[in-house]
Amino acid sequence: MRNNDNRDTLVGGLVMLVVAALFVVSYGGKDLSAQANVGSYPVTAVFNRVDGLFEGDEVRLGGIRIGTVAAQKLDEHFRAVVTLNIDSAVQVPVDSAAAIHTDGLFGSKFVVFEPGVEDQNLKAGDAVEYTQGAVIVGELLGLIIDEGKARKEKSAAAQADNNTQMQDLSPQEQGN
């Protein structure tokens, strides 16, 4: 009986270690501390959709991480207002655009800045004027499938129309 108690305790301890390791791995890339925002300035961006974007996700410029998503809320028009903390060493032109992209086909979301050409840069508290919300892969695939079905139906209708025209011709006209 005592042997089973020791084994149960050992198995329980190992399970706890595995759960703790999974927690560390799942949050390893996220900025969970208040110190993550030191040396950064906040800007806001308003998007129609932010599906899959979470606090702590990356903000990138030219493929390089320049900040994180700090907060999300809804405005009075039910649009998503996202606060982005940008590294103080990075100056982003005021006419830059922000878009939500997906890492791979079904990967995590992140915000991408496309730099503008203005000499003035965003400052703490500024709002990004040009934004593009998240693209939902399921909706995009649905549009592609619907377009394919429409083309197939159009092709079938054209083929049926050609067959009808051929039947309306006399045998002599079909040979010419």
Residue, then its C-alpha position, 0 to 999 in steps of 0.5 A: m500500500r505504501n508503494n502505491d502512495n509513493r507512486d501516486t505522489l510522484v505521478g502527481g508531482l510530474v503532472m504538476l511540472v508538465v502543466a507548469a512547463l506548458f504554461v511557461v511555453s505558452y506565455g514565453g513570447k508574451d510581455l506579461s510584466a509592467q516592465a515590458n512597456v518601459g521605453s515605449y510610447p502608446v499610440t491607438a489604432v481603430f479597426n473594424r475587426v481584430d479577430g484573434l489579436f490579443e494583448g501582448d501580440e507583436v507590432r512589426l515594421g519591416g518584419i522586425r518587432i517594434g512593440t506590442v499590443a497593450a489594450q483593446k476596447l470598443d468605441e461608441h461605434f462598436r469599432a475596436v480601439v487598439t492601444l499599441n506600445i511602440d519602442s521609443a527607439v523607433q520613429v513611425p511616420v504619422d501617415s503610416a498604415a497599420a494592418i492586422h496580419t496572420d502568421g501563416l495560414f492559421g497562425s497568430k495575429f500581429v499588427v504590421f506598420e507600413p511606413g508613410v513618407e511624412d517627416q513628422n512622426l507619431k507621438a505618445g497618444d497619437a492615433v494611426e489614421y490608416t488601418q486595415g482590420a483582420v481578414i478571416v480565413g474562413e470567410l476568404l475561403g468561402l468567397i473563393i468557393d462561391e466564386g468558383k461555383a459561380r464560374k462553373e455555373k456560368s460555364a455550364a449555362a454557356q455550354a447548354d446555350n451552345n448545345t441549344q443553338m446547335q440543335d436549332l441549326s439545320p443539318q446543312e448549316q451544322g456542316n458549314 
